[in-house]
């Protein structure tokens, strides 16, 4: 008799209503696989892009759009060694052959794709670590040869923004974050931000230079783009780097090279970052995750969870993410 489980499928791309909560057969492990009994699912922008059908690395339909799951090893394949049932693990679709596949009560995956976790780790916090993996790369691998001692984080109360604030402080940086409300300002401060700027009623560039006594920052980390992006060059200090890791407001229209040449005295750099640079760098990708798992296990970071919902409420979870009001990460449970 076939044992069923709950999963989420998108058969036709669209809004949150495209997410179907359905029954499918529970997977068995292949010889080199493990089956994870899910305890927590992360909800992130790649999930939304897959649901909409606009992800550049789109898997084929029908698709399970989830990209992060943490849970307990339920079964192991006949050729698997070193992983026992009952072990806590984290799985990111970044370590799979294609994105998606993680919004299910049970998830089968190659044993060498999972990350082992200490028994002390909270699985709901662990499933937030994909954001920290991105943040670690942004902070430590995107700058110029000069190690930055300060960073301006655009949107410091979001999922990746929160990770950037916490990891920036862990690295000894002065962290300035931009926010849209007093609630988000308090949240960013509680996560370690040294200063916050209300971008709706303050001049971000002028305030950044004031807070740094005119020096500017070593890194500006921006996921918005749009008309404000090029202006952030003016917030950089000497050898500073402006990093675009998304462009939710579209691409800037200004002449970027001309703006950089207007500030030759600081020798600014601009970098476009995507985590997909690690798609064919397995060791580099997994080394980043080991760094943040270690930080979580020793209590050096504490992921902020904005909302906890059931997998059956996946449509609500996606709607909350798209509203942009979440403080930290949205997590679902079976």
Protein Blocks (a to p, Z undefined) as FASTA:
>chain_A
ZZdddddddfbgcdfklpccdddddddddfkbccdddfbdcddfklmmmmnopafklccd
dddfbfbdcdddfbdcfkbghiaehiacdddfklpmbechiacfbdcddfklpccddfkl
cfklmmmmmmmmmmmmmmmmmmcfbdcfbdcdehilbmklmmmmmmmmmnopacddddfb
fklmmmmmmnopabdcdfklpcfklmmmmmnnonopfbdcdfklpmllmmmmmmpcehia
cddfbdfnopafbdfklmmmmmmmnopadddddfklmmmmmklmmmmmmmmmmmmmnopa
ccddfbdcdfklmmmmmmmmmnopagcjadddZZ
